[in-house]
Structure formats: structure tokens, C-alpha cells
Amino acid sequence: MVMIDDAFEPVESMPMVGGDPSLDFVNTGSRRLEGPFRERLGSYGDLVVWGERAGAIDRRAAGRLRSEAMSRAEEAAEVLARARALREAIYRLFTSPRPGAEAAGLDVLNRELVRASSQRRLAGSGERVVWSWAPEIALDRILGVVAVSAADLLTGAEVERVKECGGSNCNWLFRDTSRNRSRRWCDMKDCGNRAKARRYYARHRHEDG
């Protein structure tokens, strides 16, 4: 459930309702339009927690990244700053009426895609050849996974299903997989119910007046 008041879930317990890793990554931030901005990536450790929850890395890789970050604190802080910049670039790209004109967002995403390319490999999988990641885990591996996911979604047919939550000051993104594309909320149990409650209150206040 997405909290839009003072008590909101940290990255350890935030719902993963985006339907795509890049969208769930965007959702580590909220309250972009009206504020105050809600930041769930407060540290590099938070990024690792999100990466494991999203399936971008496994538990063993998460442990290695935490250990590496302790001895390379300055580099980890730089990766965290890049992660936040990438997140906001992806948000702008998916919410812009003309994503192709969002030059600044594309520049950020392209830079991360270039970095990610050095960590990707072609590997045999049965009778097929597939993309895989290098066994060496770089501190910015999670950013690479997010960038590739965002690029695939942006350039595919499913981009038309990406929506922004209609909840007040939420700004979470999700891929609408409903048959008639009627989903309006990141989570009906929270933002949807909040909207219903507001409409009910407004209607009855008007009737009482």
C-alpha cells in the first residue's frame, strides 16, 4: 500500500505494484508534484535492498555489494546519486506526452545503458543464445538492470500501458494489464480507497450544506 502521508513504507516494505522493474524503481520516490518529496533511497544499502526485492540481484550478490560498499564508500555514494538521477529521468520519460522530446531524460538513460553494456554478455541457454550479466558484480549493477528494463519498456508496445497513479500526490507508475485498460490506481486498497473516501466526504458535505 502506498502511503502519501507522514507514515510511509520504507524500501524494505514498499509494495512492488509497478509491473516492471523500472516502474517499481521510479516508485522509490513519491510526492513529486506537490511535495514534500518522499525518498526511499536514503542510502546505498536501500538501493541494494530494493535490488534484491525487485530481482535485479540475488541474495549472494546483495551481500557482496554491501561488503564492497563499506570499503568503497565514496564510489557507493556516487552510485546512489546516479540511481536517484536515473529514477527521475525514467519518471519524466514515462510521464511526458512526448517521451522522444525528453532529451535530458534520454541522456541520463543512455549514459547508464552505455555503462551497463560493459557488464552484459551473450550466453548459451540450451538451444538459444540469451543476454546475461557478467559474473563480476559491479557496484552499479542494479542501475544497469533498471536502465535495460526501462529501455525495453520504452521501445516496446507495452509502453502504451504505462500509467501514473490517479491518487492525490502519489506519482507512482504502473503497467496497466487490465483487459480494458481501466486501472487508475497504483493500489486500489490505498490510493483508490482514499479517492473514494474523498468523493464520499465531498458529496455529503455538499448535501449537508
Beta strands, then each sheet from edge to edge (+ up, - down):
strand 1: 29-30
strand 2: 38-39
strand 3: 120-125
strand 4: 128-133
strand 5: 162-164
strand 6: 173-175
sheet 1: 1+ 2-
sheet 2: 3+ 4-
sheet 3: 5+ 6-
end
